[in-house]
Structure formats: structure tokens, C-alpha cells
Amino acid sequence: MAGSERLALRTLSGQGWVRGSGPAVLSRLRDAAVVRPGFLSAAEEETLSRELEPELRRRRYEYDHWDAAIHGFRETEKSRWSEASRAILQRVQAAAFGPGQTLLSSVHVLDLEPRGYIKPHVDSIKFCGSTIAGLSLLSPSIMRLVHTQEPGAWLELLLEPGSLYILSPDSGLHPPSQAVCLEPGLPSPHPATASVFSRRGSARYDFSHEILRDEESFFGEQRVPRGRRISVICRSLPEGVGPGEPGQRPPAC
């Protein structure tokens, strides 16, 4: 199922993986958000899903979050992984985090039911550092960012199953040869190309972000039906916090 959804989304004519309210917001957010479709193979996506399923199945979906940001979810923090999954997470670390960054020891796993969604919220600097990187499994979804002071400035990211998104202030992590900044209406790159869209560091703290509920899940005029979505999120440490310190609430997306 995930593979067929990925193929269908890649064949959208004239789309891409990023839409913005205009050139200004695309420029403003350059080098702080990255979307890499096809980061995982179908086999790698299956490896992660199969490993996570028994642990998630033991939990019930919840409808109240500690900061009211998520509806219809279950989550866990996972620090022990199979060898195959560790290899995938090491690729995420290499793609998303700089050599001077230390990661939180546990990986945040968030499971949204088909009717679940993440409400607009702004990340707290107390709970994780400057960079987060999330793998999207099972279902496509739309992440929307809206400037907290300029609601007319927005960005939408199409997150396919198997894609990686990175929210980071460090443009130096991503070579210019990989960067593809897609303005609305421009044709998408070849499916084999790892597309990268970047946005500056203010994206996490000056822009709210959310995962749209199924009935709102459109990418332009294209309907993107939402199913169950699992995100596997790696995070850098907040400043002044040691890797083993407890009590760090994860970001919602």
C-alpha cells in the first residue's frame, strides 16, 4: 500500500513536494526545512513498521495531549532498535545532523490514526534542540507552516510514505547540488532525484506547524487522502541538557 501511494503522489502533474504563499516565504524559509522523498526504500519502511507495530499495538489511541497539540494518537520513546533499523537511523543522523550536534538518546515515535491530526503549534526550545528529522511511514500527509505574526505567509510540505523531513537552521548540512527549491507551479524533479527544500531556522519557532486532518488534506487542488501515519523523529539535544536527562517532552510532528 505504501509503495503504491508513493508512486501515485510522484506522478502528480505540475506539483512538487513544496508549496508556499509566494517567493518571499520560500526565500525566507530557505535552508531550514528539507523534504527528501524516497529516503526509505519500501523494504526499509517495512522494517521500521514491523519493528514498531508490536509496541504500538499495546497502547491505546489518545485524544488529549499534554499541551492539546495532538488528536487521535499514540506515542512512545524508543532507544533500543534492531540492527537493520539502527542502520536506517544512522543514515538519518548523517543526512540531518552536523558533526557537532548530539542527539537525544531516545527516538520519538508518533502514531496518528486515520482521523488523527496535529494542531498548529510552535516548538518549545526547552524540549529539543535546533534540529529535528522525521521519517514518515504508511500514509501521505501534509505539513503546514504558518507565520505566527504574518498569517498570510505559509508553507506546505507533501510528506510521502518513506520520505524524510528535516527542520534545521544549518544550511551547510545540505550541499547546493542536492537543493531544489520548488515554487508553486514549477514542474517536479524526476522521481529518482532526492528533492530537498530548505527553510531558515526561524521556521520552528516563528512558524506554527501542523499535520492536516483528513478532510483538510489537499496539496493545492490535489486531494491527499490521510490514512494511519507513523512518524519516527530524531532530535538534537536542547542547549545545556545532557543526553541521558529525563523529562524532555518531544515535539508533536
C-alpha positions as a printed Julia matrix, in Angstrom:
253×3 Matrix{Float64}:
   0.0    0.0     0.0
   2.7    2.48    0.98
   4.57   1.89   -2.26
   1.52   2.45   -4.44
   0.63   5.65   -2.55
   4.19   6.9    -3.04
   4.06   6.2    -6.78
   0.67   7.88   -7.18
   1.83  11.06   -5.46
   5.02  11.23   -7.51
   3.03  11.24  -10.72
   1.08  14.41   -9.83
   1.47  16.68  -12.83
   2.97  20.11  -12.18
   3.18  19.65   -8.42
   6.3   19.08   -6.36
   6.71  18.44   -2.69
   6.55  22.07   -1.51
   4.03  24.88   -1.9
   4.38  28.38   -0.5
   2.38  31.6    -0.28
   4.93  33.25   -2.56
   8.61  33.74   -3.38
   9.2   35.76   -0.19
   8.29  32.94    2.17
  10.16  30.41    0.07
  13.26  32.58    0.27
  12.72  33.35    3.94
  12.46  29.69    4.88
  15.25  28.52    2.62
  17.79  26.25    4.34
  15.66  25.47    7.39
  13.27  22.77    6.12
  14.19  19.81    3.98
  11.94  17.24    2.34
  13.58  14.18    0.81
  11.04  11.9    -0.88
  12.12   8.29   -1.3
  14.66   8.43    1.52
  13.49   4.96    2.57
  13.08   2.02    0.25
   9.86   0.03    0.53
  11.82  -2.69    2.35
  13.25  -0.19    4.86
   9.81   1.26    5.52
   8.51  -2.25    6.15
  11.43  -2.96    8.51
  10.62   0.04   10.7
   6.85  -0.54   10.62
   7.23  -4.21   11.53
   9.5   -3.4    14.46
   7.24  -0.66   15.82
   3.89  -2.42   15.43
   4.03  -4.76   18.48
   4.96  -1.91   20.81
   2.35   0.47   19.41
  -0.36  -2.18   19.46
  -0.08  -2.37   23.24
  -1.12   1.29   23.52
  -4.49   2.92   23.02
  -5.11   5.92   20.83
  -5.47   9.08   22.9
  -7.49  12.21   22.26
  -5.95  14.57   24.81
  -2.33  15.66   24.61
  -0.34  17.27   27.4
  -0.32  20.59   25.54
  -3.51  19.96   23.48
  -1.5   19.72   20.26
  -2.45  16.23   19.02
  -5.76  14.41   18.49
  -6.09  10.66   17.86
  -2.57   9.47   18.59
  -0.4    7.03   20.44
   3.31   7.53   21.03
   6.39   6.05   22.55
  10.05   6.85   23.14
  12.34   4.13   21.79
  16.07   3.75   22.42
  16.65   0.08   21.5
  16.45  -0.91   17.85
  17.25  -3.89   15.69
  20.48  -3.79   13.71
  18.57  -3.1    10.47
  16.63  -0.19   12.0
  19.77   1.23   13.6
  21.38   1.37   10.17
  18.41   3.4     8.89
  18.58   5.81   11.84
  22.31   6.25   11.28
  21.52   7.36    7.73
  19.04   9.88    9.16
  21.7   11.18   11.52
  24.21  11.55    8.69
  21.67  13.35    6.48
  20.21  15.69    9.08
  22.66  16.45   11.88
  26.01  18.16   11.91
  29.15  16.59   13.42
  28.93  18.88   16.45
  25.33  18.0    17.29
  24.4   15.5    19.98
  21.12  13.62   19.68
  18.66  12.78   22.41
  19.19   9.12   23.27
  15.57   8.14   22.58
  13.7    8.4    19.29
  10.16   9.74   19.39
   7.57   7.57   17.62
   4.16   9.12   16.94
   1.27   7.08   15.52
  -1.73   9.05   14.19
  -4.93   7.16   13.45
  -6.61   7.91   10.09
  -8.79  10.6    11.7
  -5.95  11.92   13.84
  -4.18  15.22   13.29
  -1.68  17.61   14.83
  -2.94  21.09   15.62
  -0.93  24.25   14.85
   1.79  24.66   17.46
   5.22  26.21   17.92
   8.04  24.05   19.27
   9.5   24.9    22.66
  13.27  25.36   22.83
  13.18  23.64   26.23
  12.26  20.24   24.88
  14.63  19.64   21.99
  17.45  21.36   20.17
  17.68  23.2    16.88
  17.24  20.19   14.58
  14.58  17.53   14.26
  14.34  14.92   11.5
  11.28  12.74   10.89
  10.62   9.68    8.76
   7.03   9.34    7.52
   5.55   5.84    7.31
   2.34   4.27    5.98
   0.33   7.29    4.78
   0.98  10.53    2.92
   0.24  13.71    4.83
   0.51  17.47    4.53
   2.58  19.54    6.96
   1.55  23.18    7.01
   3.59  26.05    8.48
   2.09  29.49    9.13
   3.97  32.53   10.42
   2.72  33.46   13.87
   2.75  37.21   13.13
   2.02  37.09    9.39
  -0.75  34.53    8.79
  -0.59  35.18    5.06
   2.92  33.67    4.99
   2.65  29.89    4.81
   4.38  26.79    3.52
   3.03  23.3     2.88
   5.14  20.14    2.62
   3.89  16.98    0.95
   5.24  14.09    3.05
   5.08  10.81    1.19
   5.5    7.44    2.9
   9.22   6.8     3.03
  10.14  10.49    2.98
  12.41  12.31    5.41
  11.78  15.85    6.57
  14.42  17.9     8.37
  13.87  21.12   10.31
  17.26  22.68   10.91
  18.9   26.12   10.94
  22.13  24.85    9.38
  22.16  25.27    5.63
  25.69  23.89    5.49
  24.4   20.37    6.12
  22.89  20.1     2.65
  25.12  20.59   -0.41
  23.76  23.03   -3.03
  23.85  20.25   -5.64
  21.04  18.5    -3.74
  18.88  21.56   -3.09
  15.77  22.01   -5.19
  13.63  24.99   -4.14
  10.24  24.5    -5.76
   7.97  27.49   -6.18
   4.27  26.84   -6.83
   3.57  25.82  -10.41
   7.05  24.66  -11.31
   7.36  21.06  -12.54
   8.59  18.48  -10.05
  12.01  16.83  -10.46
  12.46  13.33  -11.77
  11.22  10.72   -9.22
  14.75   9.35   -8.84
  16.03  12.75   -7.68
  16.16  13.37   -3.92
  14.35  16.7    -3.73
  15.37  19.0    -0.92
  13.57  22.12    0.24
  15.13  24.18    3.0
  13.82  26.88    5.34
  15.75  29.06    7.75
  16.0   28.42   11.48
  13.06  30.66   12.34
  10.71  28.06   10.84
  10.44  26.04   14.03
  10.0   28.99   16.34
   8.44  31.79   14.24
   6.08  29.49   12.33
   3.43  27.18   13.71
   3.3   23.77   12.12
   0.62  21.11   11.9
  -0.36  17.86   10.18
  -3.68  18.38    8.43
  -6.7   16.23    9.26
  -8.07  14.03    6.51
 -10.9   16.32    5.42
  -8.45  19.22    5.0
  -5.71  17.18    3.36
  -5.22  18.91    0.0
  -1.97  19.85   -1.72
  -3.17  22.7    -3.88
  -6.18  21.25   -5.66
  -4.95  17.68   -5.28
  -6.69  15.59   -2.64
  -4.2   13.67   -0.47
  -6.24  11.09    1.49
  -4.94  10.56    5.0
  -4.6    7.11    6.49
  -2.78   5.95    9.56
   0.57   7.76    9.77
   3.64   6.88   11.84
   6.48   9.35   12.22
   9.89   8.39   13.59
  11.57  11.54   14.89
  15.21  12.08   15.84
  16.06  15.24   17.8
  19.15  17.17   18.8
  19.7   18.0    22.47
  18.44  21.27   23.92
  21.25  23.57   24.96
  22.58  22.78   28.43
  20.94  19.34   28.64
  22.84  16.04   28.88
  21.89  13.11   26.62
  20.56  10.96   29.44
  18.49  13.59   31.23
  14.8   12.65   31.53
  11.68  14.71   31.17
  12.16  16.15   27.68
   8.77  16.42   26.04
   9.01  15.65   22.3
   7.79  17.92   19.52
   4.42  16.91   18.08
   5.26  16.37   14.4
